[in-house]
Amino acid sequence: MLELRFTVEDIAHTRFALSPLWETIASVRVLQAPSQHSVNQPWAAAVGPRLRAAGLDWTLLSALVPVSGPVIPGFICPPPSSPVPDIDIELATVGGTELDRVRAELDELPVRAHVDKLAFLREDPRAGLALLTETIARYWTIAVRPYWPRMRTLLESEVHRRAHSLATSGIQGLLNDLNAAVGWDDDVLSVAHRHVSGSRSLNGRGLLLVPSVFSWPRVFSIAEAGVQPTLRYPPRGIATLWESDKVVVPDGLAAVLGGSRARLLAELDKPVATRELAERVGLTAGAVSQHLGALRQAGLIHGYRAGRRVFYSRTDAAEALLAAAS
């Protein structure tokens, strides 16, 4: 059991962030052992053949990411410094890792396969980091980037849901509801780990909460000195992430609202941004914005802003309308 001790200052500095780099690193575990990650198996089944067809050698990356072991080297997945960083920015941080830190964290790894790859990284960390960041970038392009809009929508919805929980239940309600492995009591956050134990003080740095698709079913933490304390956990709704995108639009609803608006309304079973909606239904972003404006004016959808994007979802009136039409 890992215990994270909070002060008032830590509570004030607790925040959320997303990390495309961490999703990329965590996804390697899924591809190495798909049977252990049933929720994300549809993704693995689609991506595995594409990686093989691309001829990408990602053994250095896989050598650094254990399937189920206790340690993923921290230098390959540092905590994000902004709420939704670009992966290129995160990779630049990896590439700039202090060379002594690379060697020290490699020395902590258990002896595993591909020792020659890890030996190269240890003997020449600068060249090894250049190869590693290039490999991660190519792997991201093939395996994760095509799915990132869908993943990001789910993750940002999770952050919005947690913000509402904070507003209604306070920090105790928020943290107690994160995951079955996490519990809050008397200013201490307990995290059930198989490999990590002890008590750590956050020392005023706060806790960075990172919802993560490919963390499922585990919770990952960072609580070492000199690094932003971080908790990575699976978001709600992940079980539906890889379901078919086929949406049934009731004919009667299409006859009343028009085909495009009925389709948009049917797609909004969970919050979605304009650009992703446009990609789903095959319309321009401008046309989708006009339809959404009409639906919002009719009281059938509402929106909320997350960063620079606005997410839309159905109102109770729209749910009743869809139920009646079905």
N, C-alpha and C positions, 0 to 999 in steps of 0.2 A: 504494500500500500504506500503510495506517495502522498504526502501531506504538504499542501501549499498554504503558507500562513500569510494572511492579508492584514494590512493596516488600512486606515481611512484613505491614505494617499494611494494605496494600491487599487482600492475600489474606484477612486476618481480616475485612474489611468487605465482601467480595463476597457478594451475596445475590440472590435471585430475587423477582420481582413480576409480577403480571398488570396489564393496563391496558385497561379497556373503552373509555376515550377514545382511546388509540392505535389500537385495533382499528377504531374508528369512522372516524378520520382515514385510516388506511391503506386502508380499504375503498373510499374515494372513488377511489383510483387504479384499483381493480379495475373499478368501474362506468364509469370514463371510457375504459378500454381492455380490455374483457373478453377479447379474443383474446390478449392478452399474459399472461393469468393463467388458464391452462387448469384448474388444480386448483380454483380458486374460481369457475369459470364457472357451475356449477349454481346457486350462490348469486346471482350477478349476474342470471341469467335469471329467477329468481323475484322478485327485489327490484326490478329496473328498472320493470316495469309497476306495481308497488304505489306506488312513488315518484311516477310520473306520475299515477296515479289520485288520489293525495292532494293533488296540486297544489302540492307544496312547492317553493319557490324556493330552491335551494341553490347558486346560482351564486357567491355570496361564498365559500362553502366550497370549491367546485371550483376557484375562481381561486387559492386559497392552496395547493392540493395538486397539484404537477406530476405528469403521467403517468409520466415517466421521467427528469425533470431532477434536478439535484444537490441541491436545497435544499427542504425543507419547513420553514417558519418554526417555530422551537422554541417560541414562545409558545403555539401552538395545540395542542401535545402535550407538555407538560412531563413529566419522569420521575415516576412515581407515588411517593408518600411512604410508602405502606404496602403490604403484600404483595398485597392484593386490594381496592383502593379502590372506593368507590361512584362512579359516573360523575358524580353531582351534586357530589361533593367535588372531583373533577378539573376540572369545569367552573367551579366557584367559583375555583379557582386561575387558570384562563385569564382569567376575568372580572376578576381582581385584578392582571393583568399591569401593570407599570410602563409608562406611556404612551410614554416615550422609547424603551423597548425595542421596543415595537410598531413605531414609526416606523423605528428602525434596522434591524430585520429585514425590514421591507417594502422598504427601500431596497436590500437585498441580492438581492432577487428579480429575475430577468430580466424584460424587458418581455413581457407575455403578454396573452391575451384578458381581457375584463372589467376593463379598466383603471379604468373608472369605479367599480366596486365597491371595488377596492383603494384608489383615491383617497379615497373616502368614509371608509374605515377609517383611512387615514393622517391625513386632515384633522381627524377627530373620533374619536380612538381609543376614548374612553369609550363613546360611542354605538355605534361600530362593534363593540366587544367585546360589548356587550349584544345586538346583533343576531346576532353570530356565535355566541355561546353558546346563544341561543334556537334558531338554525338547527340547530346540532349536536345539541341535545337532541331536536328533532323528527325529525331524520334518524335518530338512534340508535333512537328509538321505533319507527320504521317499518322500518328496514333491518337493524339489528343486534340489538336487544333480543330479538326472537322466537327468535333462534338462539344467544343468549348462554349458556343452560344447556348446550347441546351443546358449544359452543366452550370454555366454562370447564372442563367435564369433561376434554376433551382436553388443555387447557393445564395443569391441575392434575396430570394423569397425567404430563405431561412433567416438571414440577417434581419429582414423586415419583421418577421414573426417574433424573433427574439427581442427586438426593440420594443415591440408592443408588450411583450412579457415583462420587460424591465419597467415599462411605464405603469403596468397594472399590478405587478407582484414584487417589484424591487429586485435588487441584486440577488437576494436569497432565492426568490422564486425562479429567477433566470437560471442561476447556476444549478439549482437542484433538479431542473427539468432538462438539462442538456443531454444526459446520457445515463443509462443504468449504471455505468461504471463510475459516475461522478456524483459526489454528494457534498453539501455545504452544511456546516454546523459550527457555531461559535467562532466565526472568522477564520475557519480552516476549510479549505477545499480538499476533499479526499478523492484520489484517483486510483482505482483498482488496476494495478499493473502486474503482469506476470514476471517482469524482469527488473522493475525499478521500485525502490522502497526508500523510506527515510522521510525526514522533514526538511522543508526548504522555506526560507523567508523570501518574499518577493522584493523586499527592500525598497519599496516605493516605486518600483518599475511598472506595477500593474500586470495584468495578464492579457495576452493576445489570444483571442478566440478565433480559430480558423475552421469553419465548416468545410468538410472535404468528402467528395464522392468516393475516392479510391481508398480512403482510410477504413471504410467499412470492412469488417465489423468492429475494428479496434479503435481505441483512443490512443493517440500519440502525444507525448509531452516533451517539452524542453524546459529544463529547470537548472541549467548550469550557469556558473558565474560568467558575466561579461556578455550574455546573450539575452534578448528579450524573452522572458518566460512565456511559453506558448502552449496552448492546448488545441490539438487537431482532433475533430470528432465528426462522425457521420451525421448529415442533416436529416430532418424528417422528409418523407416523400421520396426517398432514394429508390424504394422498391418499384416505383412507377417510371423511373427515369428512362429506361430502355424499352418501354412498351411501344408498340406500333403507334405511329402518328396518325393512323387512319381515323378520321372523325366522321360520325354519321350526322348529317344535317337533316332534321325533319322536313319533309316536303311542304307541310302546311306553314311552317315558320318561314321557309324560303319564299313561299307565295306572298306572304304579308310583308316581310322585311326586304325581300330581294335576296338573290343567291349569295352575293358577296358578304352582305352584313350578317346573314344567318350563319354563314360559314365562320366568320370572325367570332361571332358570339359563341358558337359551339367550340371553337378552339380555346376560349378563355376559361378552361376548367381550373387553371392555376395562373398566377400572374405572369404575363408575357409582355415584352417590350415591342415597340412598333416594328423594328427591323426584323426581328425573328418572326413576327406574325406575317410580314410581307414575304419572307422566304417560304413560309409554310404554305401560304395560299396562292403564291404566284402573282401577286400584285406589286405595284410600285409602293415605296414607302409613303409617297404623297397621297396616293389613292387610299391606302389603309388609314392614314391620319384623318382624311375627310370622313370615312365611314365611322371611325372611332368617335369622332366629334359628334356625329349624328346620334350614335348609340348612347354616348354620355349625356347628351342633351335630353334624350328620352328616358334617362334614369335607369338604363339597362347595364351600364358599366361604370366603374369608378377607377381612378388612377392615383398612384402615389409616386413621388420622385425618389430615386436612389442614385445619388451622384448626378451624372449628367443625363441619365435615362429615366423615362417614365414607364412604369409598369401598369398594365390594365388587368382587371379581373371583373367577373360578373357580379351584379348586385343580387339581392334576394328576389327582386322583381324578375330579373332575367332567369334565375333558376326556376321560378314558378312557371314562367312562359315556356321554357324548354321542356319542363316536366309535362305541362299540358299538351304541348305539340307532339310529344313522344307517345 
